């Protein structure tokens, strides 16, 4: 640990973010699954340094290319030119060491959305802001040949998203292998916009001017429905975990989806939804039995419930996002 912190301090001096004789204070932050993350206090103010790990900190054996660090920095540079969402600014990057430095957001001013939701502080207006910001990214990057070439990261996306979430889950549930496999193939076949790949409440800060998006290691030019489904999934699973807040979480889900779909102009909104809805059902199951299960659903009864809901939905021929939400809130037999 001390050796890694010293290396970070030396690197910051090398790239000029720290003065030659300065002794940066490097603090390792907790919570990182795919990377080591540090807060570094410098004379110029705090910065954040992130370094990709070759093996993720999960129970399953999950290895991933460390080149994703450069991928994330590239996504931040592209999206940093947009009005929304707010993103960290890349201050320095070392592709050989698979790390980069970026602006620091003070937790007291930028709480993590996941923590806010867990405390029952559920703001549908903020959820709508997240949906709108996500739609803004997709709208501004759709139909871009340059970005499609720059983020032709299919192998990375398969390694970080398709295999651990969909392929692994299909192996655990062989009776659902066909519909889950179809979802995976449809996702990989779509090339429409720049996808973040990990739009989760844990990677979104609640900022004074709206959401701040973090952790774009999985960035890929592909199916924007993935980002919508991946984020909306957490509002449904948290309704299972926090039944006392389920009504508010349902409103937040609807606000996020509505705000997003209003900004879909690169294709028909119902066409995108036809991909997002079965993907959402598959991801619900993946967060129970995939390689990265959500840590908050610990009761076996809750896991059984999600499995039953997702399994029923995946076998439907046609599915909407509203139908997925209804199955969670009203029961799997809901229309």
Rosetta silent file (secondary structure, phi, psi, omega in degrees, C-alpha in Angstrom):
SEQUENCE: XXXXXXXXXXXXXXXXXXXXXXXXXXXXXXXXXXXXXXXXXXXXXXXXXXXXXXXXXXXXXXXXXXXXXXXXXXXXXXXXXXXXXXXXXXXXXXXXXXXXXXXXXXXXXXXXXXXXXXXXXXXXXXXXXXXXXXXXXXXXXXXXXXXXXXXXXXXXXXXXXXXXXXXXXXXXXXXXXXXXXXXXXXXXXXXXXXXXXXXXXXXXXXXXXXXXXXXXXXXXXXXXXXXXXXXXXXXXXXXXXXXXXXXXXXXXXXXXXXXXXXXXXXXXXXXXXXXXXXXXXXXXXXXXXXXXXXXXXXXXXXXXXXXXXXXXXXXXXXXXXXXXXXXXXXXXXXX
SCORE:     score description
SCORE:     0.000 S_00000001
   1 L     0.000  -49.267 -179.153    0.000    0.000    0.000 S_00000001
   2 H   -63.719  -37.569  179.743    2.719    2.482    1.005 S_00000001
   3 H   -64.096  -42.674  179.265    4.734    1.591   -2.103 S_00000001
   4 H   -64.592  -40.509  179.200    1.759    2.291   -4.370 S_00000001
   5 H   -64.903  -39.061  178.063    1.095    5.605   -2.650 S_00000001
   6 H   -65.337  -38.764  178.300    4.741    6.621   -3.063 S_00000001
   7 H   -63.981  -40.071  177.771    4.580    5.738   -6.744 S_00000001
   8 H   -62.651  -43.737  179.566    1.482    7.921   -7.162 S_00000001
   9 H   -62.227  -44.121  178.419    3.255   10.823   -5.446 S_00000001
  10 H   -60.915  -42.045 -178.046    6.331   10.416   -7.693 S_00000001
  11 H   -65.062  -40.059  179.840    4.129   10.325  -10.797 S_00000001
  12 H   -64.582  -33.170  174.012    2.304   13.513   -9.833 S_00000001
  13 H   -69.339  -40.517  179.912    5.653   15.268   -9.519 S_00000001
  14 H   -58.349  -42.344 -174.973    6.715   13.880  -12.907 S_00000001
  15 L   -89.544   -0.089  174.014    3.649   15.278  -14.687 S_00000001
  16 L    87.557    5.720  176.113    3.828   18.635  -12.921 S_00000001
  17 L   -78.114  -24.806  173.182    0.693   18.423  -10.828 S_00000001
  18 L  -114.014  147.675  177.339    2.882   18.425   -7.714 S_00000001
  19 L   -69.907  154.067 -176.066    5.878   20.680   -7.192 S_00000001
  20 L   -53.904  -37.929 -177.428    9.329   19.011   -7.344 S_00000001
  21 L  -100.184    6.479 -177.751    9.898   19.303   -3.589 S_00000001
  22 L   -77.320  146.893  177.372    6.278   18.819   -2.604 S_00000001
  23 L  -112.960   89.866 -177.640    5.243   15.809   -0.513 S_00000001
  24 L   -61.104  142.206  175.068    1.723   14.900   -1.686 S_00000001
  25 E   -92.825  109.227 -175.166   -0.584   13.342    0.882 S_00000001
  26 E  -103.613  122.412  179.471   -1.957   10.198   -0.783 S_00000001
  27 E  -119.734  124.898  177.529   -5.011    8.536    0.748 S_00000001
  28 E   -77.756  128.740 -178.836   -6.408    5.270   -0.555 S_00000001
  29 L   -93.909  149.400  179.213  -10.186    5.419   -0.890 S_00000001
  30 L   -90.144  164.433  172.370  -12.484    2.507   -0.170 S_00000001
  31 L   100.701  -15.670 -179.921  -15.227    1.133   -2.382 S_00000001
  32 L   -72.239  128.972  178.557  -13.375    0.659   -5.654 S_00000001
  33 L   -98.065  -40.344 -173.873  -14.089   -2.714   -7.280 S_00000001
  34 L  -104.572   -9.218 -176.146  -12.262   -2.404  -10.573 S_00000001
  35 E  -146.791  158.990  164.959   -9.589    0.164   -9.710 S_00000001
  36 E   -88.380  131.948 -177.042   -7.498    1.586   -6.926 S_00000001
  37 E  -124.216  136.768 -175.840   -8.672    5.127   -6.261 S_00000001
  38 E  -129.442  143.427  163.268   -6.757    7.769   -4.323 S_00000001
  39 E   -97.614  131.271  179.463   -7.373   11.229   -2.978 S_00000001
  40 E  -124.198  119.825  178.618   -4.184   13.238   -3.197 S_00000001
  41 E   -90.997  119.246 -178.588   -3.845   16.514   -1.341 S_00000001
  42 E  -117.183  168.276  175.934   -1.556   18.896   -3.185 S_00000001
  43 L   -60.164  -32.040 -179.172   -0.561   22.506   -2.684 S_00000001
  44 L   -79.829   -9.265 -176.468   -2.891   23.333   -5.586 S_00000001
  45 E   121.462  170.644 -177.045   -5.776   21.477   -3.910 S_00000001
  46 E   -72.937  146.836  172.314   -7.012   17.873   -3.865 S_00000001
  47 E  -132.203  165.887  177.364   -7.092   15.684   -6.963 S_00000001
  48 E  -114.057  134.986  177.427   -8.297   12.151   -7.581 S_00000001
  49 E  -120.445  134.840 -177.455   -6.057    9.462   -9.086 S_00000001
  50 E  -128.244  135.659 -179.475   -7.427    6.236  -10.482 S_00000001
  51 E  -132.281  125.511 -177.325   -5.523    3.117  -11.511 S_00000001
  52 E   -70.506  142.303  177.789   -7.096    0.111  -13.238 S_00000001
  53 L  -102.038  144.600  178.510   -6.687   -3.337  -11.666 S_00000001
  54 L   -73.823  -22.202  177.660   -6.129   -6.513  -13.719 S_00000001
  55 E  -131.563  127.623 -176.418   -8.488   -8.473  -11.455 S_00000001
  56 L   -74.398  152.583 -176.706  -11.674   -7.026  -10.045 S_00000001
  57 L   -86.666   67.104  176.278  -12.405   -7.146   -6.310 S_00000001
  58 L  -131.488  167.757 -176.865  -15.349   -9.532   -6.464 S_00000001
  59 L   -66.898  -39.159 -179.647  -15.860  -13.105   -5.290 S_00000001
  60 L   -73.459  157.264  176.705  -15.916  -14.537   -8.816 S_00000001
  61 L   -77.074  104.220 -173.445  -12.759  -14.835  -10.910 S_00000001
  62 L  -133.373  102.335  178.110  -13.128  -11.708  -13.046 S_00000001
  63 E  -102.865  150.678 -177.765  -10.130  -10.407  -14.947 S_00000001
  64 L  -149.646  147.373 -179.278  -10.302   -7.389  -17.259 S_00000001
  65 L   -62.243  131.567 -179.747   -7.895   -5.523  -19.565 S_00000001
  66 L   -72.905  -10.497  177.111   -6.183   -2.647  -17.769 S_00000001
  67 L   -63.387  -11.043  179.795   -6.344   -0.639  -21.006 S_00000001
  68 H   -63.116  -19.585  177.388   -9.836    0.383  -19.877 S_00000001
  69 H   -60.665  -45.112  178.106   -8.174    3.226  -17.956 S_00000001
  70 H   -66.138  -34.195  178.619   -7.392    4.995  -21.240 S_00000001
  71 H   -62.420  -44.437  179.639  -10.902    4.242  -22.402 S_00000001
  72 H   -64.514  -44.458  179.571  -12.387    6.006  -19.393 S_00000001
  73 H   -60.887  -37.970  178.779  -10.152    9.040  -19.799 S_00000001
  74 H   -65.430  -41.864  178.105  -11.197    9.279  -23.459 S_00000001
  75 H   -61.662  -43.384 -179.653  -14.901    9.153  -22.518 S_00000001
  76 H   -61.533  -37.987  179.023  -14.395   11.907  -19.956 S_00000001
  77 H   -67.192  -40.601 -179.847  -12.743   14.120  -22.549 S_00000001
  78 H   -66.742  -50.373 -174.404  -15.565   13.634  -25.048 S_00000001
  79 H   -76.085  -21.482  177.912  -18.426   14.148  -22.612 S_00000001
  80 L   -62.784  -18.222  179.274  -16.642   16.988  -20.825 S_00000001
  81 L   -84.074   -6.130 -179.027  -17.450   19.211  -23.807 S_00000001
  82 L   -92.243  162.026  177.975  -21.214   18.830  -23.240 S_00000001
  83 L   -71.069  -40.471 -179.384  -23.409   20.937  -20.960 S_00000001
  84 L  -142.224  140.700    3.309  -24.762   17.898  -19.094 S_00000001
  85 L   -82.715  167.673  169.612  -23.796   15.748  -17.356 S_00000001
  86 E   -72.647  142.545  176.542  -20.942   17.241  -15.385 S_00000001
  87 E  -137.007  157.974  172.823  -17.839   15.034  -15.455 S_00000001
  88 L   -63.166  149.468  174.598  -14.393   15.166  -13.874 S_00000001
  89 L   -92.311  131.029  177.479  -11.720   16.880  -15.943 S_00000001
  90 E   -73.719  120.802 -177.199   -8.720   14.734  -16.864 S_00000001
  91 E   -96.492  -31.067  178.680   -5.640   16.534  -15.503 S_00000001
  92 E  -164.562  152.947 -178.643   -2.931   14.040  -16.493 S_00000001
  93 E  -144.169  144.513  174.932   -2.753   10.516  -17.864 S_00000001
  94 E  -130.783  101.073 -176.034   -0.165    7.726  -18.052 S_00000001
  95 L   -71.062  -28.854  178.919   -1.277    5.000  -20.439 S_00000001
  96 L   -68.593  -35.090 -179.585    1.718    2.808  -19.699 S_00000001
  97 L   -94.297   -3.459  177.196    0.870    2.741  -15.995 S_00000001
  98 L    59.449   47.450  177.807   -2.889    2.616  -16.670 S_00000001
  99 E  -144.549  161.627  174.670   -3.714    5.558  -14.439 S_00000001
 100 E  -153.966  159.190  176.701   -4.892    9.136  -14.679 S_00000001
 101 E  -109.487  144.931 -178.897   -5.556   12.135  -12.451 S_00000001
 102 E  -145.464  172.264 -179.260   -8.801   14.091  -12.467 S_00000001
 103 E   -64.590  150.514 -178.990  -10.634   16.794  -10.590 S_00000001
 104 L  -100.627  137.862  175.549  -11.833   16.040   -7.064 S_00000001
 105 L  -113.536  120.166 -176.207  -15.448   16.500   -5.963 S_00000001
 106 L   -66.127  126.683 -177.074  -15.864   17.080   -2.229 S_00000001
 107 L   -58.602  -31.053 -179.091  -18.238   14.465   -0.734 S_00000001
 108 L   -68.696  -22.864  178.473  -19.923   17.034    1.487 S_00000001
 109 L  -103.981  -19.318 -176.654  -21.033   18.934   -1.617 S_00000001
 110 L  -132.707   72.518  179.625  -21.390   15.971   -3.992 S_00000001
 111 E   -66.216  155.245  178.384  -22.884   12.972   -2.182 S_00000001
 112 E   -75.207  133.069 -177.543  -23.092    9.647   -3.999 S_00000001
 113 H   -59.686  -37.456  178.862  -26.582    9.025   -5.386 S_00000001
 114 H   -57.642  -43.354 -179.938  -26.496    5.420   -4.175 S_00000001
 115 H   -66.066  -39.086  177.955  -26.019    6.599   -0.589 S_00000001
 116 H   -62.534  -44.996  179.191  -28.851    9.094   -0.931 S_00000001
 117 H   -63.292  -41.936 -179.144  -31.204    6.397   -2.207 S_00000001
 118 H   -62.944  -28.857  178.848  -30.181    3.997    0.557 S_00000001
 119 L   -85.419    1.213 -179.749  -31.077    6.646    3.134 S_00000001
 120 L    83.444    9.495  178.192  -34.518    7.049    1.607 S_00000001
 121 L   -89.697   85.251 -171.930  -33.732   10.443    0.122 S_00000001
 122 L  -108.640  114.225 -176.301  -35.410    9.780   -3.209 S_00000001
 123 L  -114.601  102.855  179.495  -35.852   12.780   -5.499 S_00000001
 124 H   -58.236  -30.567  178.788  -37.729   12.012   -8.739 S_00000001
 125 H   -64.370  -38.409  177.796  -36.611   15.365  -10.140 S_00000001
 126 H   -69.314  -39.276  176.755  -32.985   14.309   -9.779 S_00000001
 127 H   -59.035  -40.687  176.679  -33.767   10.943  -11.394 S_00000001
 128 H   -63.312  -37.705  178.636  -35.275   12.853  -14.319 S_00000001
 129 H   -63.867  -39.143  176.718  -32.123   14.962  -14.476 S_00000001
 130 H   -62.605  -47.371  179.111  -30.048   11.777  -14.705 S_00000001
 131 H   -59.996  -41.988  179.543  -32.228   10.463  -17.536 S_00000001
 132 H   -65.870  -41.716  179.969  -32.021   13.754  -19.405 S_00000001
 133 H   -65.263  -40.340  178.130  -28.243   13.960  -18.997 S_00000001
 134 H   -64.192  -43.947  176.729  -27.817   10.394  -20.206 S_00000001
 135 H   -61.783  -34.379  178.611  -30.032   11.107  -23.202 S_00000001
 136 H   -63.502  -42.711  178.071  -27.950   14.196  -23.902 S_00000001
 137 H   -60.873  -46.888 -177.587  -24.761   12.130  -24.125 S_00000001
 138 H   -66.993  -40.583 -179.335  -26.351    9.659  -26.512 S_00000001
 139 H   -64.515  -39.193 -176.997  -27.979   12.330  -28.661 S_00000001
 140 H   -80.353  -13.840 -179.265  -24.735   14.266  -29.079 S_00000001
 141 H  -111.433   -4.044 -179.125  -22.643   11.195  -29.888 S_00000001
 142 L   -66.983  149.120  175.372  -25.087    9.305  -32.134 S_00000001
 143 L    59.319   34.619  179.168  -24.213    8.709  -35.764 S_00000001
 144 L  -107.751  108.621  178.982  -20.549    9.669  -35.257 S_00000001
 145 H   -65.220  -36.405 -179.662  -18.160    7.618  -37.361 S_00000001
 146 H   -62.964  -44.685  179.173  -15.183    9.183  -35.583 S_00000001
 147 H   -70.854  -34.521  177.295  -16.435    8.135  -32.164 S_00000001
 148 H   -60.613  -38.512  178.537  -17.443    4.725  -33.451 S_00000001
 149 H   -74.227  -38.846 -177.712  -13.844    4.193  -34.541 S_00000001
 150 H   -69.508  -30.356 -177.852  -12.344    5.684  -31.373 S_00000001
 151 L  -117.966   44.473  173.830  -14.507    3.507  -29.114 S_00000001
 152 L   -83.100   66.463 -170.062  -14.528    0.254  -31.074 S_00000001
 153 L  -107.837   44.341 -176.862  -14.003   -1.524  -27.760 S_00000001
 154 H   -57.180  -44.716 -177.642  -16.135   -4.616  -28.318 S_00000001
 155 H   -61.916  -40.543  178.578  -13.655   -6.980  -26.669 S_00000001
 156 H   -65.409  -44.186 -178.584  -13.477   -4.769  -23.586 S_00000001
 157 H   -65.613  -38.973  176.588  -17.262   -4.465  -23.365 S_00000001
 158 H   -62.039  -43.840 -177.816  -17.694   -8.215  -23.695 S_00000001
 159 H   -65.969  -38.406 -173.377  -15.117   -8.777  -20.948 S_00000001
 160 H   -94.862  -22.695 -173.821  -16.581   -6.220  -18.557 S_00000001
 161 H  -127.922  -54.751 -174.162  -20.313   -6.403  -19.290 S_00000001
 162 H   -66.721  -49.294 -176.161  -21.595   -9.136  -21.604 S_00000001
 163 H   -68.171  -51.499 -175.841  -19.656  -12.070  -20.142 S_00000001
 164 H   -72.271  -27.904 -177.558  -19.933  -11.327  -16.385 S_00000001
 165 H   -95.181  -49.793 -172.962  -23.527  -10.120  -16.485 S_00000001
 166 H   -95.328  -53.308 -177.258  -25.279  -11.965  -19.301 S_00000001
 167 H   -61.405  -46.450  179.976  -23.202  -14.978  -20.336 S_00000001
 168 H   -62.275  -42.623 -179.491  -22.448  -16.015  -16.756 S_00000001
 169 H   -65.360  -37.267  176.977  -26.084  -15.598  -15.720 S_00000001
 170 H   -62.652  -33.921  177.698  -27.232  -17.702  -18.667 S_00000001
 171 H   -69.565  -34.962  179.095  -24.951  -20.483  -17.442 S_00000001
 172 H   -71.964  -31.186 -177.745  -26.487  -20.279  -13.971 S_00000001
 173 L  -122.728   75.031 -176.177  -30.011  -20.384  -15.473 S_00000001
 174 H   -58.237  -28.043  178.909  -29.845  -22.743  -18.485 S_00000001
 175 H   -67.357  -19.061  179.472  -33.640  -22.623  -18.916 S_00000001
 176 H  -108.716   10.348 -175.688  -33.249  -18.919  -19.687 S_00000001
 177 H   -61.084  -38.448 -178.361  -30.118  -19.249  -21.813 S_00000001
 178 H   -65.522  -53.119  179.273  -31.946  -18.617  -25.081 S_00000001
 179 H   -65.566  -35.615  177.756  -33.627  -15.310  -24.160 S_00000001
 180 H   -67.877  -40.208  176.944  -30.550  -14.058  -22.316 S_00000001
 181 H   -61.743  -38.616  178.140  -28.366  -15.035  -25.278 S_00000001
 182 H   -64.396  -41.333  176.612  -30.728  -13.170  -27.596 S_00000001
 183 H   -59.973  -45.700 -179.563  -30.461  -10.067  -25.406 S_00000001
 184 H   -62.068  -45.213 -179.363  -26.665  -10.272  -25.509 S_00000001
 185 H   -64.276  -42.534  179.685  -26.574  -10.678  -29.294 S_00000001
 186 H   -64.002  -38.064  178.554  -28.990   -7.797  -29.863 S_00000001
 187 H   -63.804  -47.777 -177.164  -26.961   -5.554  -27.584 S_00000001
 188 H   -70.521  -22.664 -177.818  -23.681   -6.293  -29.337 S_00000001
 189 H   -80.655  -12.756 -173.873  -25.222   -5.902  -32.797 S_00000001
 190 L   -93.883  130.776  177.788  -26.331   -2.312  -32.168 S_00000001
 191 L  -128.865   90.304 -173.300  -24.038    0.608  -33.049 S_00000001
 192 L  -123.805  -34.815 -172.488  -25.862    3.840  -32.279 S_00000001
 193 E  -161.702  174.234  178.937  -24.072    6.060  -29.722 S_00000001
 194 E   -80.536  117.747 -175.364  -21.321    6.380  -27.131 S_00000001
 195 E   -99.288  134.191  176.483  -22.204    4.144  -24.190 S_00000001
 196 L   -72.491  -49.317  175.007  -20.883    4.774  -20.666 S_00000001
 197 L    94.341  -12.963 -179.303  -21.403    1.147  -19.630 S_00000001
 198 L  -147.509   46.094  179.406  -21.654    1.632  -15.851 S_00000001
 199 L   -78.172   90.411 -176.596  -24.352    4.235  -15.255 S_00000001
 200 L  -127.099  150.638  177.424  -25.144    3.181  -11.721 S_00000001
 201 H   -54.522  -25.985  178.363  -26.134    5.270   -8.674 S_00000001
 202 H   -71.601  -17.254 -178.360  -22.744    4.412   -7.155 S_00000001
 203 H  -109.992   18.729  179.163  -21.110    6.235  -10.075 S_00000001
 204 E  -128.056  127.559  175.957  -23.305    9.335   -9.988 S_00000001
 205 E   -97.829  144.790  177.529  -22.804   12.261   -7.625 S_00000001
 206 E   -90.399   95.227 -176.309  -25.656   14.538   -6.615 S_00000001
 207 E   -93.075  162.438  179.075  -24.183   17.897   -7.535 S_00000001
 208 L   -59.759  -29.617 -178.565  -25.570   21.405   -6.994 S_00000001
 209 L  -105.642   11.181 -179.191  -26.047   21.780  -10.760 S_00000001
 210 E   124.175 -170.292 -174.958  -27.192   18.220  -11.423 S_00000001
 211 E   -71.261  146.307  172.558  -25.637   14.773  -11.771 S_00000001
 212 E  -113.827  122.473 -177.718  -21.907   14.167  -12.053 S_00000001
 213 E   -94.984  132.343  179.204  -21.055   10.988  -13.982 S_00000001
 214 L  -121.824  173.000  163.632  -18.015    8.928  -12.957 S_00000001
 215 L    57.290   64.243 -179.861  -16.324    5.609  -13.825 S_00000001
 216 L   -98.186   39.396 -177.929  -16.669    5.182  -17.583 S_00000001
 217 L   -60.377  -28.220 -175.022  -14.207    2.290  -17.820 S_00000001
 218 L   -91.582   11.885 -174.370  -16.634    0.283  -19.952 S_00000001
 219 L   -50.726  136.916 -171.398  -17.127    3.019  -22.568 S_00000001
 220 E  -158.864  141.545  175.250  -18.104    1.556  -25.923 S_00000001
 221 E   -89.179  105.770 -174.089  -19.726    2.766  -29.123 S_00000001
 222 E  -164.518 -127.313 -170.769  -22.793    0.588  -29.246 S_00000001
 223 L   -92.495  110.845  179.535  -26.309    0.255  -27.898 S_00000001
 224 L   -64.080  -19.895  177.359  -27.490    3.236  -25.810 S_00000001
 225 H   -59.881  -25.668 -179.939  -30.290    1.045  -24.436 S_00000001
 226 H   -62.385  -46.495 -178.817  -27.639   -0.588  -22.251 S_00000001
 227 H   -62.324  -43.343  179.820  -27.031    2.586  -20.239 S_00000001
 228 H   -61.480  -49.329 -178.233  -30.733    3.195  -19.717 S_00000001
 229 H   -64.993  -41.154 -176.458  -31.418   -0.378  -18.597 S_00000001
 230 H   -62.939  -40.823 -178.959  -28.304   -0.573  -16.404 S_00000001
 231 H   -75.535  -47.292 -178.131  -29.240    2.569  -14.475 S_00000001
 232 H   -60.663  -30.490 -179.999  -32.996    1.951  -14.240 S_00000001
 233 H   -53.819  -40.425 -176.261  -32.297   -1.540  -12.888 S_00000001
 234 H   -68.350  -30.886  177.980  -31.032   -0.132   -9.600 S_00000001
 235 H   -70.981  -27.456  176.034  -34.249    1.806   -8.964 S_00000001
 236 H   -78.979  -45.819 -179.163  -36.190   -1.445   -9.291 S_00000001
 237 H   -64.821  -34.553  178.156  -33.848   -3.558   -7.163 S_00000001
 238 H   -70.078  -24.700  174.909  -33.802   -0.934   -4.439 S_00000001
 239 H   -69.121  -30.721  174.719  -37.599   -1.087   -4.355 S_00000001
 240 H   -71.272  -40.846 -177.902  -37.252   -4.775   -3.452 S_00000001
 241 H   -72.361  -37.923 -174.909  -34.660   -3.929   -0.808 S_00000001
 242 L  -121.023   70.939 -175.073  -36.502   -0.890    0.616 S_00000001
 243 H   -58.864  -26.430  179.341  -40.210   -1.686    0.347 S_00000001
 244 H   -67.453  -20.252  179.398  -41.087    1.300    2.536 S_00000001
 245 H  -109.802    9.538 -176.100  -39.706    3.543   -0.222 S_00000001
 246 H   -57.496  -43.154  179.644  -41.035    1.518   -3.153 S_00000001
 247 H   -59.337  -42.886  179.412  -43.700    4.104   -4.208 S_00000001
 248 H   -67.657  -37.921  178.772  -41.114    6.894   -4.398 S_00000001
 249 H   -66.935  -33.480  176.658  -38.657    4.637   -6.228 S_00000001
 250 H   -65.734  -42.922  177.825  -41.336    3.771   -8.771 S_00000001
 251 H   -63.126  -40.473  178.975  -41.941    7.467   -9.448 S_00000001
 252 H   -64.066  -41.867  176.680  -38.177    7.990   -9.760 S_00000001
 253 H   -57.936  -49.187 -178.845  -37.944    5.095  -12.241 S_00000001
 254 H   -63.229  -37.980  179.465  -40.726    6.572  -14.344 S_00000001
 255 H   -65.725  -43.542  179.315  -39.146   10.041  -14.202 S_00000001
 256 H   -62.276  -49.205 -177.181  -35.746    8.746  -15.325 S_00000001
 257 H   -63.802  -44.931 -178.396  -37.186    6.678  -18.189 S_00000001
 258 H   -62.272  -47.314 -179.301  -39.532    9.427  -19.388 S_00000001
 259 H   -62.145  -37.865  178.505  -36.839   12.119  -19.381 S_00000001
 260 H   -66.883  -52.274 -175.165  -34.477    9.827  -21.259 S_00000001
 261 H   -62.561  -27.465  176.983  -36.953    8.695  -23.916 S_00000001
 262 L   -64.265  -20.979 -177.572  -37.938   12.314  -24.582 S_00000001
 263 L  -101.221    2.643  179.172  -34.393   12.902  -25.829 S_00000001
 264 L   -79.374  109.489  179.191  -34.201    9.893  -28.133 S_00000001
 265 L  -128.571   -5.296 -179.101  -34.019   11.314  -31.642 S_00000001
 266 L   -84.404  -11.621  176.037  -31.402    9.094  -33.288 S_00000001
 267 L  -159.583  172.046  176.252  -33.967    6.263  -33.638 S_00000001
 268 L   -66.134  134.271 -177.339  -37.605    5.634  -32.774 S_00000001
 269 H   -60.924  -36.855 -179.914  -38.040    5.676  -29.007 S_00000001
 270 H   -70.929  -25.161  175.733  -40.163    2.523  -29.054 S_00000001
 271 H   -69.172  -43.565  176.926  -37.430    0.737  -31.005 S_00000001
 272 H   -63.844  -42.132 -179.271  -34.887    1.570  -28.316 S_00000001
 273 H   -63.279  -32.528 -179.978  -37.340    0.541  -25.611 S_00000001
 274 H   -65.529  -21.868  174.078  -37.884   -2.818  -27.311 S_00000001
 275 H   -91.330  -37.595 -175.421  -34.198   -3.546  -26.641 S_00000001
 276 H   -67.616  -37.736 -174.321  -33.982   -1.868  -23.248 S_00000001
 277 H   -65.729  -52.001  176.644  -36.886   -3.735  -21.619 S_00000001
 278 H   -65.560  -31.102  175.743  -35.662   -7.349  -22.068 S_00000001
 279 H   -64.707  -39.770  177.277  -32.137   -6.164  -21.275 S_00000001
 280 H   -61.108  -43.646  178.180  -33.457   -4.671  -18.029 S_00000001
 281 H   -61.659  -42.295  179.501  -35.056   -8.008  -17.114 S_00000001
 282 H   -65.783  -38.518 -179.827  -31.798   -9.839  -17.845 S_00000001
 283 H   -70.785  -31.673  174.219  -29.786   -7.359  -15.800 S_00000001
 284 H   -58.014  -47.192  179.516  -32.131   -7.752  -12.847 S_00000001
 285 H   -66.382  -37.327 -179.276  -31.329  -11.441  -12.808 S_00000001
 286 H   -64.406  -31.144 -179.579  -27.628  -10.732  -13.391 S_00000001
 287 H   -80.284    0.941  170.828  -27.427   -8.592  -10.277 S_00000001
 288 H  -104.729  -46.276 -171.021  -28.534  -11.636   -8.298 S_00000001
 289 H  -121.576    8.475  174.885  -26.669  -14.472  -10.042 S_00000001
 290 L   -84.080 -169.229 -178.388  -24.055  -12.790  -12.250 S_00000001
 291 L   -77.306  -13.215 -179.221  -20.434  -12.152  -11.336 S_00000001
 292 L  -130.372   70.201  179.839  -21.272   -8.817   -9.699 S_00000001
 293 L   -68.878  147.590  176.670  -24.371   -9.277   -7.515 S_00000001
 294 L   -65.518  139.883 -173.551  -25.698   -6.246   -5.677 S_00000001
 295 L   -80.708  -14.613 -173.167  -24.488   -6.372   -2.106 S_00000001
 296 L   -89.730  -17.221  176.166  -27.670   -5.043   -0.517 S_00000001
 297 L   -90.087   88.731 -174.957  -30.062   -7.850   -1.468 S_00000001
 298 L  -102.490  -21.035 -179.497  -28.987  -10.358    1.168 S_00000001
 299 L   -76.178  130.697 -177.866  -32.319  -11.950    2.095 S_00000001
 300 H   -61.466  -34.431  179.338  -32.942  -15.189    0.207 S_00000001
 301 H   -61.629  -37.733  178.027  -36.630  -14.319   -0.135 S_00000001
 302 H   -67.515  -40.198  178.968  -35.704  -11.116   -2.011 S_00000001
 303 H   -64.731  -43.825  178.479  -33.386  -13.033   -4.326 S_00000001
 304 H   -60.679  -41.338  179.374  -36.074  -15.629   -5.038 S_00000001
 305 H   -61.649  -46.430 -179.579  -38.537  -12.847   -5.808 S_00000001
 306 H   -65.068  -40.583  177.756  -36.203  -11.146   -8.291 S_00000001
 307 H   -59.877  -43.434 -178.731  -35.410  -14.463   -9.963 S_00000001
 308 H   -64.996  -43.629 -179.472  -39.115  -15.213  -10.381 S_00000001
 309 H   -64.308  -50.735 -176.953  -39.887  -11.757  -11.786 S_00000001
 310 H   -64.054  -41.947 -179.985  -36.953  -11.695  -14.191 S_00000001
 311 H   -61.335  -42.234  178.047  -37.521  -15.276  -15.346 S_00000001
 312 H   -64.452  -43.547 -178.211  -41.174  -14.586  -16.143 S_00000001
 313 H   -66.087  -39.993 -177.318  -40.360  -11.380  -18.000 S_00000001
 314 H   -65.364  -21.079 -179.696  -37.585  -12.921  -20.093 S_00000001
 315 L   -90.818   -2.729  176.507  -40.009  -15.484  -21.475 S_00000001
 316 L   -77.413  145.775  179.403  -42.435  -12.833  -22.754 S_00000001
 317 L   -74.947  -39.798 -179.826  -42.402  -12.150  -26.492 S_00000001
 318 L  -126.879  141.152 -173.372  -42.958   -8.414  -26.124 S_00000001
 319 L  -146.644  142.077  173.897  -41.924   -6.279  -23.208 S_00000001
 320 L  -119.037  163.180  177.721  -41.983   -2.599  -22.218 S_00000001
 321 H   -65.259  -36.110  177.640  -40.121   -0.767  -19.500 S_00000001
 322 H   -63.690  -36.107  179.609  -43.430    0.000  -17.786 S_00000001
 323 H   -67.788  -36.293  177.337  -44.244   -3.723  -17.762 S_00000001
 324 H   -64.884  -45.389  179.025  -40.929   -4.509  -16.077 S_00000001
 325 H   -62.740  -40.990  179.651  -41.608   -1.899  -13.392 S_00000001
 326 H   -62.770  -38.406  179.638  -45.148   -3.205  -12.910 S_00000001
 327 H   -63.117  -36.838  179.476  -43.855   -6.749  -12.431 S_00000001
 328 H   -73.104  -44.509 -173.379  -41.564   -5.562   -9.644 S_00000001
 329 H   -86.687  -30.880 -174.973  -44.079   -3.323   -7.904 S_00000001
 330 H  -112.753  -10.688 -179.269  -47.361   -5.167   -8.596 S_00000001
 331 L   117.000  151.222 -174.612  -46.231   -8.759   -9.127 S_00000001
 332 L   -63.961  -16.813  179.272  -44.872  -10.815  -12.059 S_00000001
 333 L   -86.009    0.989 -177.660  -48.394  -11.458  -13.393 S_00000001
 334 L   -66.868  148.424  179.956  -48.997   -7.752  -14.022 S_00000001
 335 L   -70.572    0.000    0.000  -49.702   -6.734  -17.634 S_00000001
